[in-house]
Amino acid sequence: MHPNIESADTDGALADAHEHSTAILDILDDFAARATGLDATQRAVMNILDDFDVERRKVEVVNEELRGQIVERIRVEETLRSASIAAEAAGARIDAAQRAVLNILDDATTETLRLNDTQRAILNILDDDEGERQQFASTQKAILNILDDSADEKSQSKDLQLAALNILDDVEIERQKVEYMNGELREQIVERTRVEEALRRASAATEAANRELEAFSYSVAHDLRAPLRSIDGFSQALLEDCAEQLPQEGVTYLGFVRESAQHMAQLIDDLLSMSRVARSEFNRSTVNLAAVARHVVTRLMRDHPDRSVELIIPQEIMVAGDARLLELALENLLGNAWKFTRKRTPAHIEFGEMPDGLPTVYFVRDNGAGFNMAFAGKLFAVFQRLHTVTEFEGTGIGLANVERIIHRHGGRIWAEGEVDRGATFYFTLEEAA
């Protein structure tokens, strides 16, 4: 072949390579701009979620104060009822004492009349009968005793009246306390209504932001797929068509570009999966979690027939939940256990439940790479990884997806681990009422 023709072909190939590289750089710039917009939206949503959590804690404090106020009000009302009963009993005793005094006074009047009659009779026979005079003196003494008893009854009646007045004063004081407590309760109710309204608005804003973020993530993910396919395709074309004209360093760089594009494609797929979890309909039914776990492990064993793994899964663990979402959660948890135990021989993976106490706690345990508990708070955050990609593959979205699924079931999830000693992930599906 003529040297000029060979040079022209080489220049053309280099020009094509330059055009492919320029297209890849333009696509990467566009992708970076889109990713920056997504990060800003995610930070805005996290701020709204923080505000929502602050308002929720305020409501919990107000509820606790209201419960204390209600208990105090019940105690005061019980005291007021007891005081009212005591006042009624004291009134009854006063009425009885007054009737007794009236009876005594009636008796005293009768005795006075009888005394007058006796005195007249005695005066008629006084000169002749000394014994009658003595009887008269005795009668007078008896009358005086009766009058003294009447005075004592009057004194007791006054004491009872004073006691009744004191009880009525106490009742009035307790009534004023109840009115004061009612006023405070009304203020608390007004404050609680205000906080609940603020919480409702914050919740509505959070839901709207979540919907917007999910729609944005879904749209961005779909929009990014085409540029990523172009990056991967052009890179592959360069490697296949122009590898001989490129230096070894250029071939290596193109390999890095393809790996990054494929990793980003996996990230996009995981983001779409997380978006579908949040937007999907929740269908509650009875699910045998043990059967789901065995199904997941069977697929893992089929895909990795060279692995030696000791598995412990009970025959039956019945729960109420969404079968599809629960299977996705176990795929992530058991898949992680499978992945992080691949350097162990033999590997050990266990799925089970801890039935003591409410709610029931379920767990996935392994003897794999484990993790440092100082970084446990990062486990369920999106894109957070405690191991490098060179050690263990992954995108950092799986556990965030699991947390969303568990929260949709009204439960919670947490983890314990130790470096090179394995990890255990615990979760509940519905907190006890």
Secondary structure as GFF3:
##gff-version 3
##sequence-region A 1 433
A	DSSP	alpha_helix	3	125	.	.	.	ID=ss1
A	DSSP	alpha_helix	130	242	.	.	.	ID=ss2
A	DSSP	three_ten_helix	243	245	.	.	.	ID=ss3
A	DSSP	alpha_helix	248	279	.	.	.	ID=ss4
A	DSSP	beta_strand	284	288	.	.	.	ID=ss5
A	DSSP	alpha_helix	289	303	.	.	.	ID=ss6
A	DSSP	beta_strand	309	312	.	.	.	ID=ss7
A	DSSP	beta_strand	318	322	.	.	.	ID=ss8
A	DSSP	alpha_helix	323	340	.	.	.	ID=ss9
A	DSSP	beta_strand	347	354	.	.	.	ID=ss10
A	DSSP	beta_strand	361	366	.	.	.	ID=ss11
A	DSSP	three_ten_helix	373	378	.	.	.	ID=ss12
A	DSSP	alpha_helix	398	408	.	.	.	ID=ss13
A	DSSP	beta_strand	413	418	.	.	.	ID=ss14
A	DSSP	beta_strand	422	427	.	.	.	ID=ss15
###
